[in-house]
Amino acid sequence: MKSIILAVIAVALYSCSSNPQTVSAPPPTLPVLSITSGTVTTYKEYPASIEGVDNVEIRPQVSGTLAEVLVDEGAFVQAGQSLFRINEQPFRAALNNALASLHAAEGAMANANLEVEKLTPLVQNKIVSEFQLKSAKAAVEVAKANIEQAKASISTAQINLGYTLIKAPVSGYISRLEKKKGSLVGPADAEALTKLSDVHNVHVYFSLAENDFVSFKEQYPGETINDKLKQLPAVSLLLGDNTVYPQQGKIDIIDGQFDKNTGAITVRANFPNPKGLLRSGNTGKIQLSLFHKDALLVPQSATTEMQDKIFVFTLADSNKVTKQPITISGRSGTDYVVKDGLKVGDQIITDGLGSLQEGMVIHPESAKKLSALKK
């Protein structure tokens, strides 16, 4: 009897060892975020060029030899400050010649008047003919015209003499000096003597594509463009090294038409430049703010990109994972603003995306809500 019992136990043990049961691993626990809506602000960047409020080419208005260069490259000058001096001797000689012509004309005038005074009583007494008196009076009129002509020549000579001293029309910074002392200069020169930039304020120009322009206009109230310009918030400027310029600017002008070649419209923002950090010719990027009502946000870290498409993993029935494509309309900090693909109440997995597969079952736990979303 004992041997039978031992045999039964041995058979049972053999049977258990030959058919082991597989123990399935528990589903992974991953953080899940519930999608809500709110109002957020996103920023879009546009390449921009910077110009001073006044960019003036300094050119001579008379021809001559450059006698003096009174400024240096890069110097700041005040309006009315002397910049260049052209040799004035030929122009001073022309002025002296005009003065001499005036004196000659005045002498001729005096002589003609004397002739009229002499002939008047003689004509009255019928000693000489009236024709001689008329000729004398005509000589007086000619003398008057010569005087006026001499005065005009003096004015022209004085103006030309004044042009030999070239002064700054506005305050600003001097650019490169293209001509040196002793150079022959003139109004027809291809190159200006220099350029002068008034940069106490700067104009920053950027372009909006047609779609961006339509969206931009719809953001703000007002019937006309001028009404909308008054409602626009301040804009920021990113410098060449991607640092933010410390002063904010204001959009003040939108071009009247789109460029036919680029399909874009030019917009101008005005920035104060009290320290002269910005100069004409600088480049940067304008940061334009856009408001989104009832926007849906997802963390960028909760998305994956494949073949130029962005996906999230949503939680479906029975805690199964589904790969869902989404359309992005902008960024807010480290989050995407979702245009299509999600709705309020959807749940997305925010971590461990590398190990997820379509249809996989997980154990969800609540993730921290998005701090960037304003309810």
C-alpha positions as MATLAB code, in Angstrom:
seq = 'MKSIILAVIAVALYSCSSNPQTVSAPPPTLPVLSITSGTVTTYKEYPASIEGVDNVEIRPQVSGTLAEVLVDEGAFVQAGQSLFRINEQPFRAALNNALASLHAAEGAMANANLEVEKLTPLVQNKIVSEFQLKSAKAAVEVAKANIEQAKASISTAQINLGYTLIKAPVSGYISRLEKKKGSLVGPADAEALTKLSDVHNVHVYFSLAENDFVSFKEQYPGETINDKLKQLPAVSLLLGDNTVYPQQGKIDIIDGQFDKNTGAITVRANFPNPKGLLRSGNTGKIQLSLFHKDALLVPQSATTEMQDKIFVFTLADSNKVTKQPITISGRSGTDYVVKDGLKVGDQIITDGLGSLQEGMVIHPESAKKLSALKK';
ca = [
       0.000    0.000    0.000;
       2.844    2.386    0.844;
       4.494    1.764   -2.511;
       1.262    2.595   -4.354;
       0.951    5.936   -2.543;
       4.573    6.830   -3.355;
       3.975    5.982   -7.005;
       0.933    8.263   -7.181;
       2.892   11.128   -5.603;
       5.766   10.644   -8.066;
       3.381   10.730  -11.036;
       1.774   13.920   -9.701;
       5.137   15.594   -9.200;
       6.230   14.616  -12.693;
       3.030   15.948  -14.150;
       3.470   19.301  -12.385;
       7.074   19.683  -13.471;
       6.343   18.949  -17.139;
       3.493   21.561  -17.475;
       4.595   24.730  -15.644;
       2.094   27.661  -15.703;
       3.292   30.966  -17.211;
       2.917   33.969  -14.846;
       2.131   37.215  -16.847;
       3.886   40.470  -15.869;
       1.621   43.234  -14.461;
       0.902   46.224  -16.791;
       3.322   49.144  -16.377;
       2.218   52.124  -14.313;
       2.534   55.339  -16.332;
       1.479   58.953  -15.701;
      -1.618   60.067  -17.603;
      -2.763   63.672  -18.178;
      -6.364   64.695  -18.777;
      -6.677   67.373  -21.476;
      -8.386   70.624  -20.477;
      -8.863   73.928  -22.316;
      -7.919   77.504  -21.493;
      -6.516   80.772  -22.881;
      -2.833   80.810  -23.729;
      -0.406   83.107  -25.504;
       2.012   81.787  -28.081;
       4.880   83.569  -29.779;
       5.935   83.402  -33.391;
       9.251   84.712  -34.659;
       9.826   86.642  -37.888;
      13.205   87.683  -39.367;
      13.608   91.449  -39.117;
      15.902   94.221  -40.347;
      16.728   97.319  -38.312;
      17.068  100.894  -39.527;
      17.456  104.237  -37.788;
      14.562  106.681  -37.885;
      16.720  108.833  -40.182;
      19.356  107.387  -42.506;
      20.896  110.255  -44.438;
      23.456  110.157  -47.225;
      25.865  113.054  -46.841;
      26.679  114.381  -50.318;
      28.369  117.558  -51.534;
      26.189  120.096  -53.328;
      29.093  121.790  -55.071;
      32.167  120.393  -56.790;
      35.629  120.958  -55.415;
      38.557  119.589  -53.485;
      37.902  118.188  -50.011;
      39.980  120.484  -47.822;
      39.082  119.135  -44.346;
      37.445  116.068  -42.802;
      36.140  117.247  -39.438;
      34.759  113.953  -38.032;
      35.889  110.372  -37.601;
      34.155  107.152  -38.537;
      31.658  105.941  -35.954;
      31.512  109.290  -34.160;
      28.263  110.643  -32.759;
      27.491  114.132  -34.068;
      24.857  116.699  -33.225;
      22.567  118.283  -35.794;
      24.339  121.311  -37.297;
      27.842  120.066  -36.490;
      30.426  120.589  -39.250;
      31.477  117.395  -41.014;
      33.469  118.346  -44.129;
      34.908  121.474  -45.692;
      35.430  121.886  -49.437;
      38.062  124.341  -50.668;
      36.167  127.630  -50.643;
      38.554  129.864  -52.605;
      36.850  129.470  -56.026;
      33.470  130.172  -54.468;
      34.694  133.178  -52.504;
      36.169  134.571  -55.737;
      32.803  134.048  -57.442;
      31.112  135.955  -54.621;
      33.586  138.839  -54.930;
      32.966  138.929  -58.679;
      29.204  139.093  -58.092;
      29.681  141.943  -55.608;
      31.778  143.813  -58.153;
      29.040  143.360  -60.768;
      26.533  144.796  -58.327;
      28.676  147.867  -57.737;
      29.074  148.342  -61.489;
      25.325  148.041  -61.995;
      24.645  150.517  -59.206;
      27.099  152.981  -60.825;
      25.374  152.582  -64.184;
      22.067  153.190  -62.448;
      23.303  156.413  -60.904;
      24.661  157.596  -64.253;
      21.370  156.807  -65.989;
      19.412  158.750  -63.366;
      21.691  161.747  -63.858;
      21.067  161.619  -67.590;
      17.311  161.625  -67.005;
      17.613  164.596  -64.636;
      19.677  166.505  -67.227;
      17.344  165.868  -70.133;
      14.025  166.448  -68.383;
      14.185  170.330  -68.278;
      15.683  170.417  -71.758;
      12.724  168.500  -73.134;
      10.323  170.759  -71.254;
      11.943  173.776  -72.876;
      11.976  171.968  -76.213;
      15.718  172.225  -76.490;
      16.174  168.478  -77.117;
      13.739  165.964  -78.491;
      11.561  163.823  -76.264;
      13.140  160.733  -77.835;
      16.406  161.402  -76.023;
      14.595  161.528  -72.681;
      12.836  158.253  -73.391;
      16.166  156.632  -74.242;
      17.633  157.865  -70.954;
      14.687  156.468  -68.992;
      15.100  153.122  -70.788;
      18.746  153.120  -69.728;
      17.566  153.537  -66.108;
      15.349  150.424  -66.440;
      18.254  148.453  -67.885;
      20.412  149.554  -64.979;
      17.717  148.417  -62.515;
      17.627  144.978  -64.179;
      21.401  144.735  -64.025;
      21.288  145.492  -60.307;
      18.698  142.750  -59.717;
      20.753  140.327  -61.762;
      23.871  141.178  -59.770;
      21.989  140.657  -56.490;
      20.805  137.243  -57.712;
      24.369  136.324  -58.612;
      25.480  137.367  -55.130;
      22.803  135.162  -53.551;
      23.880  132.204  -55.690;
      27.541  132.782  -54.845;
      26.737  133.019  -51.134;
      24.727  129.781  -51.261;
      27.532  127.958  -53.066;
      30.051  129.329  -50.606;
      27.857  128.035  -47.759;
      27.766  124.612  -49.367;
      31.528  124.321  -48.972;
      30.931  123.647  -45.260;
      28.914  120.429  -45.004;
      26.975  120.075  -41.732;
      25.012  117.261  -40.123;
      21.278  117.570  -40.897;
      20.332  115.354  -37.920;
      22.007  113.967  -34.822;
      23.386  110.471  -35.203;
      26.330  108.191  -35.894;
      28.755  108.638  -38.760;
      29.333  105.639  -41.041;
      32.470  104.934  -43.075;
      34.218  107.880  -44.668;
      34.367  107.079  -48.369;
      36.441  110.169  -49.322;
      39.627  111.419  -47.756;
      41.212  114.847  -47.565;
      42.340  116.072  -50.993;
      39.753  114.062  -52.929;
      37.826  115.743  -55.710;
      34.117  115.559  -54.858;
      30.900  116.644  -56.513;
      27.111  116.202  -56.545;
      27.281  113.609  -59.337;
      29.570  111.231  -57.400;
      28.316  107.631  -57.273;
      29.293  107.288  -53.610;
      28.205  109.579  -50.810;
      30.836  111.135  -48.556;
      29.364  109.123  -45.676;
      26.064  108.124  -44.120;
      24.501  109.496  -40.961;
      22.080  107.404  -38.873;
      19.783  108.803  -36.226;
      19.193  105.777  -33.978;
      17.734  107.266  -30.807;
      14.723  105.241  -32.003;
      14.926  102.448  -34.558;
      12.464  101.030  -37.042;
      12.324   97.240  -37.191;
      10.817   95.832  -40.393;
       9.442   92.304  -40.777;
       7.009   90.565  -43.124;
       3.803   88.609  -42.574;
       2.545   86.003  -45.015;
      -1.080   86.368  -46.068;
      -2.364   83.651  -43.711;
      -0.413   85.068  -40.778;
      -1.676   88.552  -41.569;
      -5.317   87.410  -41.589;
      -4.872   85.588  -38.270;
      -3.046   88.553  -36.827;
      -5.846   90.976  -37.763;
      -8.521   88.709  -36.275;
      -6.783   88.767  -32.897;
      -7.635   92.369  -32.068;
     -10.794   94.511  -32.087;
     -11.366   97.461  -34.390;
     -12.948   98.236  -37.722;
      -9.873   99.636  -39.462;
      -6.174   98.843  -39.434;
      -5.499  102.040  -37.463;
      -8.051  100.951  -34.835;
      -6.353   97.568  -34.576;
      -2.887   99.118  -34.323;
      -4.004  100.953  -31.175;
      -4.970   97.618  -29.583;
      -1.777   95.761  -30.411;
       0.389   94.687  -27.468;
       4.096   95.454  -27.269;
       6.434   93.230  -29.257;
       9.868   91.866  -28.376;
      13.057   91.808  -30.420;
      15.525   88.913  -30.439;
      19.058   90.025  -31.275;
      21.552   88.130  -33.393;
      22.785   86.127  -30.384;
      19.171   85.175  -29.474;
      19.130   87.428  -26.422;
      16.029   89.538  -25.898;
      16.500   93.275  -26.407;
      15.661   94.942  -23.048;
      13.237   97.488  -24.533;
       9.878   96.507  -26.002;
       8.567   98.008  -29.223;
       5.241   99.020  -30.695;
       3.893   98.171  -34.139;
       2.982  101.494  -35.735;
       2.735  100.934  -39.497;
       1.476   98.165  -41.784;
       2.276   98.490  -45.474;
      -0.535   99.374  -47.854;
      -0.122   96.348  -50.120;
       1.363   92.880  -50.389;
       4.565   92.260  -52.281;
       3.653   90.490  -55.526;
       6.900   88.511  -55.548;
       6.878   87.236  -51.964;
       3.153   87.304  -51.162;
       3.962   89.021  -47.852;
       3.166   92.395  -46.344;
       5.718   94.549  -44.514;
       5.106   95.592  -40.912;
       7.110   98.163  -38.939;
       7.717   98.273  -35.204;
       9.299  101.207  -33.408;
      11.804  100.544  -30.599;
      13.476  103.066  -28.264;
      17.265  102.879  -28.364;
      18.512  105.145  -25.547;
      21.919  103.447  -25.205;
      22.616  103.190  -28.932;
      22.873   99.386  -28.803;
      20.998   98.988  -32.087;
      22.412  100.366  -35.332;
      21.163  100.595  -38.879;
      21.827   97.349  -40.693;
      21.367   95.130  -37.627;
      19.201   92.046  -38.006;
      17.112   90.148  -35.500;
      13.755   88.479  -35.000;
      10.443   89.963  -33.949;
       8.485   87.943  -31.395;
       4.784   88.347  -32.137;
       2.270   87.256  -29.508;
      -0.909   85.413  -30.501;
      -3.806   84.685  -28.142;
      -5.638   81.357  -28.287;
      -9.023   80.943  -26.622;
     -10.169   77.452  -25.544;
      -6.743   76.126  -26.459;
      -5.615   72.567  -25.756;
      -2.069   72.118  -24.466;
       0.119   69.015  -24.393;
       3.700   68.857  -23.117;
       6.248   68.538  -25.907;
       7.819   65.728  -23.882;
       4.537   63.775  -24.199;
       4.756   63.698  -27.997;
       6.735   61.726  -30.502;
       7.599   62.686  -34.073;
       7.633   60.366  -37.055;
       7.869   61.273  -40.744;
       7.167   64.952  -40.067;
       4.045   64.097  -38.069;
       3.530   64.499  -34.343;
       1.785   61.794  -32.280;
       0.590   61.301  -28.727;
      -0.443   58.092  -26.965;
      -4.011   58.311  -25.693;
      -5.714   56.066  -23.189;
      -8.691   54.195  -24.676;
     -11.181   51.745  -23.147;
      -9.810   49.048  -20.850;
      -6.684   51.193  -20.359;
      -5.397   50.343  -23.825;
      -2.936   52.661  -25.561;
      -3.762   54.262  -28.924;
      -1.324   56.210  -31.089;
      -3.004   59.465  -32.147;
      -1.706   62.045  -34.697;
      -2.180   65.708  -33.722;
      -1.925   69.040  -35.541;
       0.051   71.823  -33.855;
      -0.831   75.536  -34.164;
       1.909   76.953  -31.959;
       4.050   76.670  -28.848;
       3.610   78.039  -25.352;
       6.767   77.538  -23.331;
       7.490   73.799  -23.340;
       3.979   72.894  -24.496;
       2.322   72.481  -27.877;
      -0.981   74.173  -28.700;
      -3.104   71.484  -30.373;
      -5.298   72.437  -33.321;
      -6.673   68.993  -34.231;
      -6.473   65.425  -32.982;
      -7.511   65.859  -29.339;
     -10.511   67.115  -27.418;
     -11.248   68.126  -23.832;
     -11.325   65.090  -21.568;
      -8.943   62.944  -23.622;
      -6.163   61.308  -21.611;
      -2.598   61.102  -22.850;
       0.435   59.265  -21.514;
       3.171   61.727  -20.538;
       6.144   59.437  -19.850;
       7.679   56.171  -20.955;
       6.708   56.680  -24.597;
       9.653   54.683  -25.917;
       8.243   51.382  -24.630;
       4.611   51.952  -25.687;
       2.924   50.058  -28.498;
      -0.502   50.269  -30.105;
      -3.053   48.297  -28.056;
      -0.763   47.874  -25.048;
      -2.475   47.898  -21.621;
      -1.120   50.149  -18.878;
      -2.006   51.066  -15.327;
      -2.650   54.855  -15.377;
      -1.815   57.325  -12.648;
      -2.588   61.060  -12.603;
       0.092   63.387  -13.970;
       0.763   66.932  -12.785;
      -1.448   69.448  -14.603;
       0.060   71.906  -17.027;
       1.140   75.013  -15.169;
       1.267   77.078  -18.375;
      -2.488   76.700  -18.974;
      -4.592   79.592  -17.708;
      -8.099   78.508  -16.856;
];
